[in-house]
Amino acid sequence: MSTPIRSLRLLPKSGAELDKITGNRGEIFFDPNDTTIRVFDSFVKGGHALLKADLSNIAGGSTNVDFGTRTVESAGFIGTISDISNHNLNDLGNVEVTGATDGQLLYYNGVEAKWKAFSLTGNFNGGSISNPLSIVNSTASTTTGTGALIISGGAGIGGTIHVGGAIYGNSLSITTGGASITGNSTVTGSLTATTGLTVNTGPVAIKGNNRLRLYDTDNTNFVGLKSPANLTADVTYQLPGTDGSSGQALITNGLGTLSWASISGGGGGGGGGTPGGIVGSVQFNSGTAFSGNEAFSYDTGTDTLQILNATVTTLLSVDGTLDGTSTGSITNFVDITLNVGSTIDEFSTDETLAGNSDSAVPTEAAVKTYVDTGLNLKADASNPTFTGIVNGITKDMIGLTNVEDTAISTWAGSSNITTVGTLTNLTVSGTVTANSNVAIATAPTSNTHATNKRYVDSKAIAMSIALG
């Protein structure tokens, strides 16, 4: 029976001694300095120290483990890893988070091919977000600088937008994709739909007794529809689903449902004997149905028949007396044809026709008096004797165009008059200047010629002295 080994005592050697030997293969020594065991293989000097349970003898000490160039594989890390910038952590080798602070996001920089930390207060230099972006900040937006998401420039959105609250802004332009608004929307200014406006559910309300305008092709004029100013109850009309036949009219069943119906007999604008036009319209036959126009109406309160813009293409014959005194004047007639013997109660009796009116018709006596008075002012052509002053007759009227009866100084071209014929007893108060020879029929011997004679004699004496 063998005796069990109760203990194993190893030969201790100091660390300095063990560092100098390679030992024998399988030889074991105890290192009292590191309190560990060294195993020798006869090749490596100092042998191989075994790892202690507390890792106190590993390179780097008990607090910092230095694995050198070795690869560390583990399902997870327990503890704190302060710096992994120089290590390749499988597929996280392109992650750079050195200096990251609390609240930063991780984004991919395509230029550097790295994931980097990004602060919300900094500038994001672009990139794509494939997964949904959820912003949990609930700050309300009242201006362009408030809210959970603030974009200083424009935003391009290619898909549908769902808005649960209100939309504020100067303008809203959606070119493709459309917009879906779940809640109520208020547009303070104008709302313009370029290609159409579709309302799936709910009515379209135009409030304030405003009109629905249907414009023409160049958007200059429109046809407007509006409700009465005051209603005591709601009224809805339902249009028929198909078009009616030519000449048919819309009629109601009394419950708001409209349909097409042919109007015959005493039918009017709405069928069932209802007259056409407005209240007071005189009825006329329009395609076997009664119709009316506001331009041809009768007011029972004032006993007045009103005809606006009427055109009479045939002769209007009146038997008896046409009396308009009870309703006023008949005005704005372009042409009036009166038969011979027609009686007119009142015409203008102004014998001077001073009014010069295009609408007043003078009586026969007034015209005769006006003509006789004018003829009495005319002179007899064969014996023109005037007893008074005749004004307004010019020399051109009586064939004396070349006769002047005013002063020579007022004549046209008076400064260039060269011939005036024979002048008798001409008296000149100023100086007469002769630019050429003055022809005198007789020698200047009379007293009236003395001045000329002395002037000529003096010139002759002076010339004689000069020649001598």
DOMIRO-250560 format. One record per atom (N, C-alpha, C): x, y, z. Coordinates in steps of 0.2 Angstrom, whole numbers, plus 5000, padded with zeros to 4 digits. Atoms other than C-alpha are relative to their C-alpha. Layout:
BEGIN
XYZ
...
***
This chain:
BEGIN
500449945000
500050005000
500450065000
499649945001
500750174994
499850055005
500249944996
500850325005
499950064996
500249945004
499950474998
500550065001
499649944999
500950634995
499650065003
500349954996
500450765007
500250074998
499849935002
501450915001
500649994995
499449995005
502750964987
500450065002
499649954998
504151064992
500550014994
499649985006
505051154978
500650045002
499449964998
506851224979
499950074998
500049935002
506751414980
500650034998
499549965002
507851524971
499850074999
500249935001
507851714970
499950014992
500249985007
507151804954
500750014996
499449985003
508951864950
500349934998
499650065002
509651684950
499649964995
500450035005
508151614940
500150034993
500049975006
508351744927
500649984996
499450015003
510151684923
500049934997
500050075002
509751494920
499549994995
500550035004
508851394907
499749945003
500350064996
508551244918
500049944995
500250065003
508151074913
499350004998
500750015003
506651024903
499649975006
500450024994
505251004916
500250025007
499749984993
506251074930
499650065002
500549954997
505151184942
500450035006
499849974994
505751314954
499550055003
500549964997
504851424966
500450075001
499849944999
505151614965
499750045006
500349974994
504951694982
499950074999
500149925001
505151874976
499350014997
500649985004
503551864964
499549955003
500550054997
502751714975
499749974994
500350045005
502551614959
500449954998
499650065002
503251454950
500250024993
499850005007
504351454935
500249934998
499950065003
504451314923
500550014995
499549995004
505951284913
500049954994
500150055005
506151204896
500749994997
499350005002
508051214894
500250044994
499849965006
507951344880
499950075003
500249934998
507151504888
500450025006
499749984994
508251594900
499550035005
500549974995
507251634916
499449965000
500650045000
505951504912
499450044998
500749975001
504051534911
499750015007
500349994993
503251614926
499249984999
500750025001
501451544929
499650065003
500449944999
500051674930
499649995007
500350004993
499351714948
499350014999
500750005001
497551704951
499750075000
500249935000
497451894955
500350044994
499649975006
498451934939
500550055002
499549954997
499652034950
500649994996
499350005003
501151964941
499950014992
500149995007
500452004923
500350064998
499749945002
501352134913
499550065001
500449944999
500652304918
499750015007
500249994994
500252264935
499349975001
500750034998
498552214944
499550044997
500549965002
497652364938
499950014992
500049995007
498152384920
500349934997
499850065003
498252224909
500350024993
499749995007
499452234894
500149944996
499950065004
499152104881
500450004995
499549995006
500452174869
499649994993
500350005007
500052124851
499549945000
500550065000
498951974856
499350024999
500749995001
497151964851
499649985006
500450024994
495851964865
499349994997
500750025002
494251874862
499649995006
500550014994
492751884874
499350014997
500749995002
490951874873
499750075003
500249934997
490852044883
500650025004
499549964996
491952164893
499650015007
500249984993
491752184912
500550045003
499549954997
492452334919
500050064995
499949945004
493052494911
500650004995
499549995005
494052514894
500150074999
499949935001
494752684894
500250024993
499749975007
495652694877
500049944995
499950055005
495352584862
500150034993
499949975006
495852704849
500549974995
499550035004
497352604844
499949924999
500250075001
496452434843
499549994995
500550025005
495452354830
499549955003
500650044997
493752294837
499649974995
500350035005
493252194823
499650054995
500449955004
491852294813
499950075003
500049934998
492052444824
500650045000
499349965001
493752494818
499950064997
500149935003
492952644809
499650045004
500449964995
492152714824
500550045004
499649954996
492952874831
499650045005
500449974995
492252934847
500450035005
499549974996
493753004855
499850085002
500249934998
493253164865
499250015000
500749995000
491353124864
499750035006
500349984994
490253214876
499349985000
500750024998
488553184884
499550044995
500549985004
487053204872
500250004992
499850005007
488053184855
499749944997
500250055004
487453084841
500649974996
499550035004
488452964830
499850004993
500149995007
488553004811
500549974996
499550035004
489452924797
500350064995
499749955004
490753044788
500349964994
499850045006
490852974770
500750024997
499349985002
492453074766
500649965004
499550034996
493453004780
499849925002
500350074999
492452834780
500149985008
500050024993
492252844799
499350035003
500649984995
490852854812
500350055005
499749954995
491053014822
499450035004
500449974995
490253104837
499750064997
500349945003
489053244832
499650035005
500449964995
488353374844
499450044996
500649975003
486553444840
500150075000
499949935001
487253614843
500550024995
499549995005
488553594829
499750004993
500250005007
488453584810
500049934998
500050075003
487953424802
500150014992
499749995007
488853414785
499749954995
500450045005
487553304776
500149925002
500050074998
487253114776
499349984999
500750035001
485752994774
499849965007
500350034994
484652924788
499549954997
500450055003
483952754782
499449985005
500550024995
482952724798
499650065002
500449944998
481552834804
500350045006
499749954995
482052994814
499550025005
500549984995
481053014830
500350065004
499849944996
481253184839
499550005006
500450004994
480553164857
499950075003
500149944997
480653344861
499350034998
500749985002
478953414862
499950085000
500049935000
479353604861
499550024994
500449975005
477953694852
500350054995
499849955004
478253804837
499550054998
500449945002
477553974835
500350054995
499649965005
478954054824
500449954996
499550045004
480253994812
500649985004
499450014996
481553994826
499849965006
500250044994
480553884839
499749944997
500250075001
480053704840
500549955001
499650064999
480753534841
500549994994
499650005005
481453544824
500150064996
500049935003
482153704817
500549994994
499650005006
482753714799
500150084997
500049935002
483453884794
499950014992
500149995007
483453854775
499349964998
500650035002
482153764764
500149925001
500150084998
481653574766
499749974994
500250045006
481453454751
499749945003
500350064997
480153324755
499649974994
500350045006
479753194741
499449965001
500650044998
478353104750
499450035003
500649974997
476753134759
500250035007
499949974993
476753244775
499350005004
500650004996
475553214789
500150055006
499949954995
475253354801
499450005005
500650014995
474253334817
499850065003
500249944997
474253514822
499950054995
500149955004
474253684814
500650014995
499449985005
475353744799
500050085000
499949925000
476053924800
500550014995
499449995005
477054004786
499750054995
500249965005
476954134772
499849974994
500250035005
476754014759
500149925001
499950075000
476553824756
500049974993
499950025007
477153744740
500249935000
499950085000
476953554737
500049984992
500050015007
477453504719
499949934999
500150075002
477453314720
499849975007
500150044994
476853184733
499450025003
500649984996
475353284740
500150025007
500049984993
474953344757
499449975003
500650024996
473853254770
500050035006
500149964994
473153364784
499449965003
500550044996
472253264797
499550055004
500449954996
471653414808
499750064996
500349955003
470853574804
500550054998
499549955003
471853704793
499650074999
500349935002
471553894792
500550044996
499649965004
472253994778
499750075000
500249934999
472254184781
500050034993
500049975006
472754234764
499649964994
500350035005
472254164747
500349934999
499850075001
472353974743
499949994993
500050015007
472853934725
500249934999
499850075002
472753764718
500150004992
499849995007
473653754701
499649944996
500350055004
472953584695
499449975002
500750024998
471353564705
500049995007
500150004993
470653554722
499549945001
500550064999
469853384728
499850005008
500350004993
468753374744
499749935000
500250074999
468553184749
499350005004
500650004995
467353214764
499950075002
500249944997
466453354771
499850064995
500249955005
465653514763
500650054999
499649945001
466553664756
499650065002
500449944997
465953814766
500350074997
499849935001
466053994759
499550045004
500349964995
465554104773
499950084998
500049935000
465054284775
499650034994
500449985006
463754284760
500550024994
499649995006
465254284748
499849954994
500250035006
465154224730
500549944998
499650055004
465854074721
500150024993
499849975007
466754144706
500249954995
499850055005
466854044690
500350054994
499749955004
468054144679
500049974992
499950025007
468254144660
500749984998
499350035002
469754084650
500650055001
499549954999
470754244652
500050035007
500149984993
470254264670
499950085001
500249935000
469554444667
499350015003
500749994997
467654414671
499849935002
500250064997
466754284680
499250005001
500750014998
464954214684
500049985008
500050014992
464654224703
499349975002
500650034997
463454114713
500050025008
500049994993
462954164731
499349995003
500750014996
461554134744
499750065001
500349944997
460254254750
500450035006
499649974994
460854374763
499849975007
500350034994
459754304777
499649944999
500450065000
459154124779
499849985006
500350024994
458054054792
500249935001
499950075000
458553874788
500549984994
499550025005
459853774778
499649974994
500350025007
459353744759
500649964996
499550045004
460253604749
499749984994
500250035007
459953574730
500449954998
499750055003
460353414723
499950004992
500149995007
460753424704
499849934997
500150075003
460153284692
500649974997
499450035001
461353154687
500250004992
499950005007
461153174668
499850074997
500349935003
460853324656
499349984997
500650015003
459153354650
499950014993
500149995007
458353374633
500050084998
500149935002
458353544623
499450035002
500649974998
457153664630
499749985007
500250024993
456953574647
500350055005
499849954995
457053674663
500149955007
499950034993
457653624681
499350015004
500649994995
456153594693
500249975006
499950024994
456153554711
499449965002
500550044998
455153424720
499850025007
500249974994
454953534735
500549985006
499550024995
456353444745
500750014998
499349985002
457853514736
500349954995
499750045005
458053374723
499750034993
500149975007
458153454705
500049954995
500150055006
457653364689
499850044994
500149965006
457453414671
499249984998
500750015002
455653434664
499850054995
500349955005
454753504649
499550045002
500549964998
453753654652
499550024994
500549995005
452153674642
499450045003
500649964998
450553774642
500150065004
499949944996
450553904656
500649995004
499450014996
452153844662
500550065000
499649945000
453453974667
500749985001
499350014999
455253994672
500249945004
499850054996
455153854684
499549945000
500450055001
453753744678
499450005005
500650004995
452053714686
499650065000
500449935001
451353884680
500450055003
499649944997
452753984689
500350044994
499849955005
453154144679
500850005000
499349995001
454854174672
500350075002
499749934999
456054324676
499950025008
500149974993
455954434692
499350025001
500749984998
454454494701
499850074996
500249945005
453554614689
500149994993
499850015007
454254544673
499449984996
500550015004
453054554659
500149934996
499950065003
452754374652
500050004993
500050015007
453154324634
500149934998
499950075002
453154164624
500749994998
499350025002
454954084624
500049934999
499950085002
454953914615
499449965003
500650034998
453153874620
499950005008
500049994993
453453924638
500150075002
500049934997
453154084648
500750025002
499449984998
454754184651
499950085002
500049934998
455154354658
500750035000
499449974999
456554484658
500050065004
500149944995
456954624671
500050064996
500049945004
457154744656
499350024998
500749995002
455254734653
499649985005
500450024994
454254744669
499550055001
500549954998
452754824677
499950005007
500049994993
452654894694
499350025002
500749984998
450954884702
499950055005
500049954995
451354994716
500050074997
500049935003
451755144705
499750004993
500350005006
450755094690
500450024994
499549985005
452255104679
500349944996
499850055004
452755004664
500750024998
499349985002
454655004661
500349954995
499750035005
455454954645
500750034999
499449985001
457354964644
500449974994
499650025006
458454954628
499549964995
500550035004
456854914618
500250014993
499949995007
457054894599
499349984996
500650015004
455454904588
500149994993
499950015007
455654824571
499550014995
500549995004
453954854565
499650065002
500449944998
452755004565
499549995006
500450004994
451955034582
499450054999
500649975001
450155084579
499650015006
500349994994
449155174592
499350034998
500649975002
447255204590
499750045006
500349964995
446555344600
500650055002
499549954998
447655454611
500549975005
499450034996
449355414618
500150065005
500049954995
449355504635
500649985005
499550024995
450955504645
500150055006
500049954995
450555644657
500049975007
500150034994
450155524671
500649965003
499450044998
451855424671
500650044998
499449965001
453055564666
500150014992
499849995007
454055594650
500249944996
499850055005
454455484635
500750034998
499449985002
456355504632
500449954997
499550045003
457855434623
499749964994
500250035006
456955384607
500450024995
499649985006
458055374592
499650034994
500449985005
456755394579
499249995002
500750004999
454855434580
499750024993
500449995006
453755414565
499350025002
500649984998
452155514566
499650004993
500549995005
450655494554
499750074999
500349935001
449855644545
499450005004
500649994996
448555714556
500149985008
499950024993
449355654573
499950065004
500149944996
448855764587
500649995006
499449994995
450355824598
499750055005
500349954995
449755904615
500550065001
499549954998
451356004618
500650004996
499449995004
452756074607
500350065003
499749944998
454056214610
499750064996
500249945003
453356384607
500550065000
499549955000
454956474608
500150034993
499949975007
454956594593
500750024998
499349985002
456856634594
500449945000
499650065000
457356454596
500650005004
499449984996
458556514609
500349935003
499750064997
458756344617
500449954996
499650045004
459556264602
500049935002
500050074997
458956094608
499949954995
500150055005
459055934599
499449965002
500650044998
457555854609
499450044999
500749965000
456256004609
499850014992
500349995006
455056014594
499650064999
500349935000
454556194589
499349994997
500650005003
452756224584
500150044993
500049975007
452356284566
500150085001
500049934999
452056464572
500750025003
499449984998
453656474581
500550004995
499550015006
454656414566
499950064995
500149955005
453756544555
500250075002
499849944997
454056684567
500850014999
499250005000
455956634568
500250024993
499749995007
456156634549
499850074997
500249935003
455156794545
500450055004
499649964997
456156884558
500750004997
499450015003
457756824550
500050034994
500049985006
457256874533
499950085000
500149935000
456757054538
500750035001
499349974999
458657084542
500450004994
499750005007
459157044524
499950064996
500149945005
459457184511
499849974993
500250025007
458657174494
500649994996
499450015004
459957094483
500150054994
500049965006
459457204468
500150085002
500049934998
459357364478
500350005008
499850014993
460457344494
500150065004
500049944996
459957484505
500049985007
500050014993
460457474523
499850065005
500249944996
459657584536
500349995007
499750014994
460657514551
500749984999
499350025000
462357444556
499949924999
500050075002
462657274548
500749975003
499450034997
463957164558
500149934997
499850075001
464857004554
500149994992
499950015007
465057044535
500750024998
499349995001
466857024529
500050024992
499849985007
467657084512
500049944996
500050065004
467856904507
499349984998
500750025001
465956874508
499750044994
500249965005
465657014495
500550014994
499650005006
467056984483
500650065000
499549955000
468257124489
500649975004
499550034996
469657014495
500750044999
499449965001
471057124487
499950075002
500149934998
470357284495
500250015007
499949994993
471157354511
499750065002
500349944997
470257474522
500350025007
499649984993
471557494536
500650034998
499449965001
473157594538
500549954996
499550045004
474557544526
500549965005
499550034995
475657504542
499749935002
500350074997
474457354546
500049954994
500050055006
474557284528
500549955000
499550055001
475457124525
500550024995
499449985005
477157164517
500050084999
500049935001
476857354520
500750034999
499349985000
478757374522
500349994993
499750015007
479057314504
499650034994
500449975005
477757424495
500450044995
499649965005
478557484478
499650054996
500549965004
477057554469
499450015003
500749984997
475557654475
499650034995
500349965005
475057734459
500150075001
500049924999
474657924458
499750025006
500349984994
474458004474
499950085000
500149935001
473658174475
499950035007
500049964994
473858304489
500349955006
499850044995
474958184499
500450045005
499749964994
475458244516
500449955004
499650044996
476958164525
500250035006
499949964994
477158204543
500749985002
499350024998
478858114545
500550014994
499450005005
480458084535
499849954994
500050055006
480358014517
500749984998
499350025002
481857914513
499949964993
500050035007
482157874494
500649964999
499450045001
483357734491
500250004993
499950005007
483257764472
499950074998
500149935003
482957914460
499350015001
500649984999
481458014463
499850044993
500249975007
480558064446
499550065002
500449954999
479858234446
499850034993
500249995007
478758284431
500250074998
499849935002
479258474432
500650025004
499449984996
480758574438
499850035006
500249984993
480758614456
500150075001
499949935000
480358794455
499550035005
500549984995
478858814467
500350005007
499849994993
479058854486
500149935003
500050064997
478758674490
500649964998
499450035002
480358624480
500650035002
499549964998
481458754488
500549965004
499550044996
482258634500
500449954996
499750055004
482658504487
500550044995
499649965004
483358644476
500750025003
499449984996
484558704489
500549945001
499650064999
485158534493
500449984994
499650025006
485558494475
500550054998
499549945002
486358664472
500649995004
499550014996
487458634487
500549944998
499650065002
488058464481
500350024994
499749985006
488358534464
500650055001
499549964998
489458674471
500649965003
499450044997
490458554481
500349964995
499750045005
490758444467
500450044995
499649965005
491358584456
500650025003
499349984997
492658644469
500449945000
499650064999
493258464471
500349984993
499750015006
493458444452
500550064998
499549955001
494358614451
500749995004
***
